[in-house]
Amino acid sequence: ILERQQELDINDHSTASFEETYWRLEHALEEFFLRDDTTQAYLQVGQTPISWEELQQILAGHHANVTILNAYSNRLIPPIVGGTGPNVFKVGSLADSYLPSNFDDMSNEVQSLQLFLEACRQPPICIGFGSMPFSRLEILAEALRELDLESVLVGDKLRRMTPPDGILARKWFQVSSLPYSYLLPKCALMVCHGGAGVFQSCLRAGIPIVICPVMGDQFALAEL
């Protein structure tokens, strides 16, 4: 993905560019969905294996028989009426309540976050760029120093940042991962890449979101 990202012009914000970045970066899905063992699985249940073109239609929301809702909130999208049966896979309202299976193992991080929040003068801002390439650590650190605001930095890339001169280390809380459904309601603002999951979670939490898009649908969500 990083190699493909470097080939793309992320300053081109045209619709065609959105689609090109999205499909080139998501092309790994073709290798997963269309590989031999997956094809055999379709055949075993009497289904015709899907093509890359059909997969693109599904992911773009243009397939007549498949609807994908990504990290939606029941406050934003009402539950599907009659959403039962062998062709419906129900995972719940991820933006409302999702906690990873290893959340109990994060007790140390959660306890440390609680102590940090209690020491904050006001709800902190949250910054996280998921798996997106991010190399502006010095610029980000300087911006936080000038703002003089408590901040929660999510992700291993941001965890490597060290506070610059003039900012107290106690104003930063750095963590590799915490579920946004748990974290964002405790924050005042989110700065992120604008992926569908964090976008919906910010809306659900009712906090402002500053989007710095990198590729694909992130530009469309930022515009929205």
CYANA upper distance limits for C-alpha pairs under 8 A (distance plus 0.5 A):
  1 ILE  CA      5 GLN  CA      6.50
  1 ILE  CA     25 LEU  CA      6.33
  2 LEU  CA      6 GLN  CA      6.81
  2 LEU  CA    133 PRO  CA      7.62
  3 GLU  CA      7 GLU  CA      7.26
  4 ARG  CA      8 LEU  CA      7.31
  4 ARG  CA     24 ARG  CA      7.63
  4 ARG  CA     25 LEU  CA      7.10
  5 GLN  CA     21 THR  CA      8.28
  5 GLN  CA     25 LEU  CA      7.77
  8 LEU  CA     21 THR  CA      7.34
 10 ILE  CA    214 VAL  CA      6.93
 10 ILE  CA    215 MET  CA      7.25
 12 ASP  CA     17 SER  CA      6.67
 13 HIS  CA     17 SER  CA      6.66
 13 HIS  CA     18 PHE  CA      7.22
 13 HIS  CA    219 PHE  CA      7.78
 14 SER  CA     18 PHE  CA      6.91
 15 THR  CA     19 GLU  CA      6.92
 16 ALA  CA     20 GLU  CA      6.66
 17 SER  CA     21 THR  CA      6.57
 17 SER  CA    216 GLY  CA      8.29
 18 PHE  CA     22 TYR  CA      6.62
 18 PHE  CA    215 MET  CA      7.09
 18 PHE  CA    216 GLY  CA      5.03
 18 PHE  CA    217 ASP  CA      7.00
 18 PHE  CA    219 PHE  CA      7.55
 18 PHE  CA    220 ALA  CA      8.43
 19 GLU  CA     23 TRP  CA      6.57
 19 GLU  CA    216 GLY  CA      6.52
 19 GLU  CA    217 ASP  CA      8.37
 20 GLU  CA     24 ARG  CA      6.47
 20 GLU  CA    216 GLY  CA      7.93
 21 THR  CA     25 LEU  CA      6.51
 21 THR  CA    215 MET  CA      6.11
 21 THR  CA    216 GLY  CA      5.67
 22 TYR  CA     26 GLU  CA      6.45
 22 TYR  CA    215 MET  CA      6.82
 22 TYR  CA    216 GLY  CA      4.53
 22 TYR  CA    217 ASP  CA      7.38
 23 TRP  CA     27 HIS  CA      6.18
 23 TRP  CA     56 GLN  CA      8.45
 23 TRP  CA    216 GLY  CA      8.25
 26 GLU  CA     30 GLU  CA      8.38
 27 HIS  CA     31 GLU  CA      7.79
 28 ALA  CA     32 PHE  CA      7.15
 29 LEU  CA     33 PHE  CA      6.49
 30 GLU  CA     34 LEU  CA      6.09
 30 GLU  CA     35 ARG  CA      8.30
 30 GLU  CA     52 TRP  CA      6.47
 30 GLU  CA     55 LEU  CA      8.24
 31 GLU  CA     35 ARG  CA      6.18
 32 PHE  CA     38 THR  CA      8.07
 33 PHE  CA     38 THR  CA      6.55
 33 PHE  CA     39 THR  CA      8.14
 33 PHE  CA     50 ILE  CA      8.41
 34 LEU  CA     38 THR  CA      6.70
 34 LEU  CA     39 THR  CA      6.56
 34 LEU  CA     49 PRO  CA      8.11
 34 LEU  CA     50 ILE  CA      7.71
 34 LEU  CA     51 SER  CA      7.57
 34 LEU  CA     52 TRP  CA      7.94
 35 ARG  CA     39 THR  CA      6.75
 36 ASP  CA     40 GLN  CA      6.73
 37 ASP  CA     41 ALA  CA      6.76
 38 THR  CA     42 TYR  CA      6.97
 39 THR  CA     43 LEU  CA      6.91
 39 THR  CA     49 PRO  CA      5.96
 40 GLN  CA     44 GLN  CA      6.63
 41 ALA  CA     45 VAL  CA      7.19
 42 TYR  CA     46 GLY  CA      6.95
 42 TYR  CA     47 GLN  CA      5.49
 42 TYR  CA     48 THR  CA      6.75
 42 TYR  CA     49 PRO  CA      6.03
 43 LEU  CA     47 GLN  CA      5.86
 43 LEU  CA     48 THR  CA      6.81
 43 LEU  CA     49 PRO  CA      7.35
 50 ILE  CA     54 GLU  CA      6.52
 50 ILE  CA     55 LEU  CA      7.15
 51 SER  CA     55 LEU  CA      6.69
 52 TRP  CA     56 GLN  CA      6.68
 53 GLU  CA     57 GLN  CA      6.93
 54 GLU  CA     58 ILE  CA      6.81
 54 GLU  CA     63 HIS  CA      7.98
 55 LEU  CA     59 LEU  CA      6.73
 56 GLN  CA     60 ALA  CA      6.49
 57 GLN  CA     61 GLY  CA      6.60
 57 GLN  CA     62 HIS  CA      5.39
 57 GLN  CA     63 HIS  CA      5.62
 58 ILE  CA     62 HIS  CA      6.45
 58 ILE  CA     63 HIS  CA      5.44
 58 ILE  CA     66 VAL  CA      6.80
 58 ILE  CA     67 THR  CA      7.88
 58 ILE  CA     68 ILE  CA      8.19
 59 LEU  CA     68 ILE  CA      7.99
 61 GLY  CA     66 VAL  CA      8.20
 61 GLY  CA     67 THR  CA      7.02
 61 GLY  CA     68 ILE  CA      7.48
 63 HIS  CA     67 THR  CA      7.93
 70 ASN  CA    196 ALA  CA      7.13
 70 ASN  CA    197 GLY  CA      7.03
 71 ALA  CA     93 SER  CA      7.05
 71 ALA  CA     94 LEU  CA      5.19
 71 ALA  CA     95 ALA  CA      5.56
 71 ALA  CA    196 ALA  CA      7.63
 71 ALA  CA    197 GLY  CA      5.61
 71 ALA  CA    200 GLN  CA      6.94
 71 ALA  CA    201 SER  CA      7.96
 72 TYR  CA     76 LEU  CA      7.70
 72 TYR  CA     77 ILE  CA      7.27
 72 TYR  CA     93 SER  CA      6.13
 72 TYR  CA     94 LEU  CA      6.52
 72 TYR  CA     95 ALA  CA      5.97
 72 TYR  CA     96 ASP  CA      8.30
 72 TYR  CA    197 GLY  CA      8.28
 72 TYR  CA    200 GLN  CA      6.64
 72 TYR  CA    201 SER  CA      8.40
 73 SER  CA     77 ILE  CA      6.52
 73 SER  CA     93 SER  CA      5.68
 73 SER  CA     94 LEU  CA      7.19
 73 SER  CA     95 ALA  CA      5.60
 73 SER  CA     96 ASP  CA      6.04
 73 SER  CA    200 GLN  CA      7.57
 73 SER  CA    201 SER  CA      8.22
 73 SER  CA    204 ARG  CA      6.92
 74 ASN  CA     78 PRO  CA      5.62
 74 ASN  CA     79 PRO  CA      6.72
 74 ASN  CA     93 SER  CA      6.50
 74 ASN  CA     96 ASP  CA      7.79
 75 ARG  CA    204 ARG  CA      7.75
 76 LEU  CA    204 ARG  CA      8.14
 79 PRO  CA     83 GLY  CA      8.50
 83 GLY  CA     88 VAL  CA      6.85
 83 GLY  CA     90 LYS  CA      8.34
 84 THR  CA     88 VAL  CA      6.27
 93 SER  CA     97 SER  CA      7.03
 93 SER  CA     98 TYR  CA      7.75
 94 LEU  CA     98 TYR  CA      5.15
 94 LEU  CA    181 SER  CA      8.38
 95 ALA  CA    180 TYR  CA      8.48
 95 ALA  CA    181 SER  CA      6.30
 95 ALA  CA    197 GLY  CA      7.75
 95 ALA  CA    200 GLN  CA      6.80
 95 ALA  CA    201 SER  CA      5.38
 95 ALA  CA    204 ARG  CA      7.16
 96 ASP  CA    181 SER  CA      6.53
 96 ASP  CA    201 SER  CA      7.88
 96 ASP  CA    204 ARG  CA      7.35
 97 SER  CA    181 SER  CA      6.57
 97 SER  CA    182 TYR  CA      8.31
 98 TYR  CA    179 PRO  CA      8.04
 98 TYR  CA    181 SER  CA      6.90
 99 LEU  CA    103 PHE  CA      6.72
 99 LEU  CA    179 PRO  CA      6.69
 99 LEU  CA    181 SER  CA      7.91
 99 LEU  CA    182 TYR  CA      8.14
100 PRO  CA    179 PRO  CA      7.70
102 ASN  CA    106 MET  CA      7.46
103 PHE  CA    107 SER  CA      7.85
106 MET  CA    110 VAL  CA      6.65
106 MET  CA    178 LEU  CA      8.49
107 SER  CA    111 GLN  CA      6.48
108 ASN  CA    112 SER  CA      6.61
109 GLU  CA    113 LEU  CA      6.51
109 GLU  CA    175 VAL  CA      7.79
110 VAL  CA    114 GLN  CA      6.71
111 GLN  CA    115 LEU  CA      6.95
112 SER  CA    116 PHE  CA      6.73
113 LEU  CA    117 LEU  CA      6.61
113 LEU  CA    173 PHE  CA      7.67
114 GLN  CA    118 GLU  CA      6.71
115 LEU  CA    119 ALA  CA      6.96
116 PHE  CA    120 CYS  CA      6.91
116 PHE  CA    170 ARG  CA      8.35
116 PHE  CA    173 PHE  CA      7.53
117 LEU  CA    123 PRO  CA      7.64
117 LEU  CA    124 PRO  CA      8.16
120 CYS  CA    124 PRO  CA      7.61
120 CYS  CA    150 GLU  CA      7.03
120 CYS  CA    171 LYS  CA      8.21
121 ARG  CA    150 GLU  CA      8.43
122 GLN  CA    150 GLU  CA      8.40
123 PRO  CA    150 GLU  CA      8.22
123 PRO  CA    186 LYS  CA      6.90
123 PRO  CA    187 CYS  CA      5.49
123 PRO  CA    188 ALA  CA      5.80
124 PRO  CA    149 LEU  CA      7.35
124 PRO  CA    150 GLU  CA      5.38
124 PRO  CA    151 SER  CA      5.45
124 PRO  CA    152 VAL  CA      7.08
124 PRO  CA    186 LYS  CA      8.26
124 PRO  CA    187 CYS  CA      5.61
124 PRO  CA    188 ALA  CA      6.24
124 PRO  CA    189 LEU  CA      7.88
125 ILE  CA    149 LEU  CA      7.92
125 ILE  CA    150 GLU  CA      7.11
125 ILE  CA    151 SER  CA      5.34
125 ILE  CA    152 VAL  CA      6.73
125 ILE  CA    187 CYS  CA      6.11
125 ILE  CA    188 ALA  CA      5.87
125 ILE  CA    189 LEU  CA      5.25
125 ILE  CA    190 MET  CA      6.51
125 ILE  CA    191 VAL  CA      8.23
126 CYS  CA    151 SER  CA      6.23
126 CYS  CA    152 VAL  CA      5.20
126 CYS  CA    153 LEU  CA      6.54
126 CYS  CA    154 VAL  CA      7.96
126 CYS  CA    184 LEU  CA      7.95
126 CYS  CA    187 CYS  CA      6.88
126 CYS  CA    188 ALA  CA      8.13
126 CYS  CA    189 LEU  CA      6.55
126 CYS  CA    190 MET  CA      5.31
126 CYS  CA    191 VAL  CA      6.76
127 ILE  CA    151 SER  CA      7.88
127 ILE  CA    152 VAL  CA      6.77
127 ILE  CA    153 LEU  CA      5.53
127 ILE  CA    154 VAL  CA      6.63
127 ILE  CA    190 MET  CA      6.29
127 ILE  CA    191 VAL  CA      5.23
127 ILE  CA    192 CYS  CA      6.44
128 GLY  CA    153 LEU  CA      6.63
128 GLY  CA    154 VAL  CA      5.34
128 GLY  CA    155 GLY  CA      6.73
128 GLY  CA    158 LEU  CA      8.11
128 GLY  CA    190 MET  CA      8.33
128 GLY  CA    191 VAL  CA      7.00
128 GLY  CA    192 CYS  CA      5.66
128 GLY  CA    193 HIS  CA      8.10
129 PHE  CA    133 PRO  CA      8.36
129 PHE  CA    134 PHE  CA      7.70
129 PHE  CA    154 VAL  CA      8.23
129 PHE  CA    155 GLY  CA      7.75
129 PHE  CA    192 CYS  CA      5.54
129 PHE  CA    193 HIS  CA      5.79
130 GLY  CA    154 VAL  CA      8.45
130 GLY  CA    155 GLY  CA      7.03
130 GLY  CA    192 CYS  CA      8.45
130 GLY  CA    193 HIS  CA      8.09
132 MET  CA    193 HIS  CA      7.90
132 MET  CA    214 VAL  CA      7.79
134 PHE  CA    157 LYS  CA      7.87
136 ARG  CA    140 LEU  CA      6.67
137 LEU  CA    141 ALA  CA      6.52
137 LEU  CA    158 LEU  CA      7.63
137 LEU  CA    161 MET  CA      7.02
138 GLU  CA    142 GLU  CA      6.69
139 ILE  CA    143 ALA  CA      6.69
140 LEU  CA    144 LEU  CA      6.76
141 ALA  CA    145 ARG  CA      6.73
141 ALA  CA    161 MET  CA      7.91
141 ALA  CA    162 THR  CA      8.39
141 ALA  CA    163 PRO  CA      7.17
141 ALA  CA    164 PRO  CA      7.10
142 GLU  CA    146 GLU  CA      6.79
142 GLU  CA    164 PRO  CA      7.52
143 ALA  CA    147 LEU  CA      6.64
144 LEU  CA    148 ASP  CA      6.43
144 LEU  CA    149 LEU  CA      7.10
144 LEU  CA    151 SER  CA      8.42
145 ARG  CA    149 LEU  CA      8.26
145 ARG  CA    164 PRO  CA      7.65
145 ARG  CA    166 GLY  CA      7.30
145 ARG  CA    167 ILE  CA      6.03
148 ASP  CA    167 ILE  CA      7.70
149 LEU  CA    171 LYS  CA      7.48
150 GLU  CA    171 LYS  CA      5.04
150 GLU  CA    172 TRP  CA      6.44
151 SER  CA    171 LYS  CA      6.83
151 SER  CA    172 TRP  CA      5.60
151 SER  CA    173 PHE  CA      6.77
152 VAL  CA    172 TRP  CA      6.51
152 VAL  CA    173 PHE  CA      5.23
152 VAL  CA    174 GLN  CA      6.49
152 VAL  CA    175 VAL  CA      8.18
153 LEU  CA    158 LEU  CA      6.47
153 LEU  CA    159 ARG  CA      7.25
153 LEU  CA    172 TRP  CA      7.65
153 LEU  CA    173 PHE  CA      6.56
153 LEU  CA    174 GLN  CA      5.28
153 LEU  CA    175 VAL  CA      6.83
154 VAL  CA    158 LEU  CA      6.93
154 VAL  CA    159 ARG  CA      7.56
154 VAL  CA    174 GLN  CA      6.66
154 VAL  CA    175 VAL  CA      5.68
154 VAL  CA    176 SER  CA      6.06
154 VAL  CA    177 SER  CA      6.34
154 VAL  CA    178 LEU  CA      7.81
155 GLY  CA    159 ARG  CA      6.60
155 GLY  CA    174 GLN  CA      8.32
155 GLY  CA    175 VAL  CA      6.73
155 GLY  CA    176 SER  CA      4.75
155 GLY  CA    177 SER  CA      6.29
156 ASP  CA    160 ARG  CA      7.00
156 ASP  CA    175 VAL  CA      7.80
156 ASP  CA    176 SER  CA      5.39
156 ASP  CA    177 SER  CA      8.50
157 LYS  CA    161 MET  CA      8.01
158 LEU  CA    174 GLN  CA      7.77
159 ARG  CA    174 GLN  CA      5.74
159 ARG  CA    175 VAL  CA      6.78
159 ARG  CA    176 SER  CA      7.15
163 PRO  CA    167 ILE  CA      6.62
163 PRO  CA    168 LEU  CA      7.58
163 PRO  CA    169 ALA  CA      6.51
163 PRO  CA    172 TRP  CA      8.44
167 ILE  CA    171 LYS  CA      7.94
168 LEU  CA    172 TRP  CA      8.26
178 LEU  CA    182 TYR  CA      7.98
178 LEU  CA    183 LEU  CA      7.24
179 PRO  CA    183 LEU  CA      6.73
180 TYR  CA    184 LEU  CA      5.83
180 TYR  CA    198 VAL  CA      7.53
180 TYR  CA    201 SER  CA      7.08
181 SER  CA    185 PRO  CA      7.79
181 SER  CA    201 SER  CA      6.70
181 SER  CA    205 ALA  CA      8.12
182 TYR  CA    186 LYS  CA      8.29
183 LEU  CA    187 CYS  CA      7.49
184 LEU  CA    188 ALA  CA      8.35
184 LEU  CA    190 MET  CA      8.15
184 LEU  CA    201 SER  CA      7.97
184 LEU  CA    202 CYS  CA      7.24
184 LEU  CA    205 ALA  CA      6.59
184 LEU  CA    207 ILE  CA      8.25
185 PRO  CA    205 ALA  CA      5.42
185 PRO  CA    206 GLY  CA      7.98
185 PRO  CA    207 ILE  CA      8.06
187 CYS  CA    207 ILE  CA      8.05
188 ALA  CA    207 ILE  CA      6.48
188 ALA  CA    208 PRO  CA      7.79
189 LEU  CA    207 ILE  CA      6.09
189 LEU  CA    208 PRO  CA      5.64
189 LEU  CA    209 ILE  CA      6.41
189 LEU  CA    210 VAL  CA      8.20
190 MET  CA    202 CYS  CA      7.73
190 MET  CA    207 ILE  CA      7.76
190 MET  CA    208 PRO  CA      6.95
190 MET  CA    209 ILE  CA      5.27
190 MET  CA    210 VAL  CA      6.60
191 VAL  CA    209 ILE  CA      6.46
191 VAL  CA    210 VAL  CA      5.21
191 VAL  CA    211 ILE  CA      6.47
191 VAL  CA    212 CYS  CA      7.99
192 CYS  CA    198 VAL  CA      8.37
192 CYS  CA    209 ILE  CA      8.08
192 CYS  CA    210 VAL  CA      6.96
192 CYS  CA    211 ILE  CA      5.73
192 CYS  CA    212 CYS  CA      6.55
192 CYS  CA    213 PRO  CA      8.32
193 HIS  CA    211 ILE  CA      5.86
193 HIS  CA    212 CYS  CA      5.38
193 HIS  CA    213 PRO  CA      5.19
193 HIS  CA    214 VAL  CA      6.82
193 HIS  CA    218 GLN  CA      7.20
194 GLY  CA    198 VAL  CA      7.00
194 GLY  CA    199 PHE  CA      6.08
194 GLY  CA    211 ILE  CA      5.72
194 GLY  CA    212 CYS  CA      7.32
194 GLY  CA    213 PRO  CA      6.41
194 GLY  CA    218 GLN  CA      5.49
194 GLY  CA    219 PHE  CA      8.22
194 GLY  CA    221 LEU  CA      7.01
194 GLY  CA    222 ALA  CA      6.98
195 GLY  CA    199 PHE  CA      6.41
195 GLY  CA    217 ASP  CA      7.97
195 GLY  CA    218 GLN  CA      6.07
195 GLY  CA    221 LEU  CA      8.32
196 ALA  CA    200 GLN  CA      6.64
196 ALA  CA    217 ASP  CA      8.46
196 ALA  CA    218 GLN  CA      7.97
196 ALA  CA    221 LEU  CA      8.15
197 GLY  CA    201 SER  CA      6.70
198 VAL  CA    202 CYS  CA      6.57
199 PHE  CA    203 LEU  CA      7.01
199 PHE  CA    209 ILE  CA      8.22
199 PHE  CA    221 LEU  CA      8.09
200 GLN  CA    204 ARG  CA      6.64
201 SER  CA    205 ALA  CA      6.55
202 CYS  CA    206 GLY  CA      6.55
202 CYS  CA    207 ILE  CA      6.23
202 CYS  CA    208 PRO  CA      7.63
202 CYS  CA    209 ILE  CA      7.13
203 LEU  CA    207 ILE  CA      7.07
203 LEU  CA    208 PRO  CA      8.42
211 ILE  CA    222 ALA  CA      6.18
212 CYS  CA    222 ALA  CA      8.17
213 PRO  CA    218 GLN  CA      5.60
213 PRO  CA    219 PHE  CA      5.89
213 PRO  CA    222 ALA  CA      7.41
214 VAL  CA    218 GLN  CA      7.19
214 VAL  CA    219 PHE  CA      7.91
215 MET  CA    219 PHE  CA      7.21
216 GLY  CA    220 ALA  CA      8.23
217 ASP  CA    221 LEU  CA      6.69
218 GLN  CA    222 ALA  CA      6.54
219 PHE  CA    223 GLU  CA      6.75
220 ALA  CA    224 LEU  CA      6.66
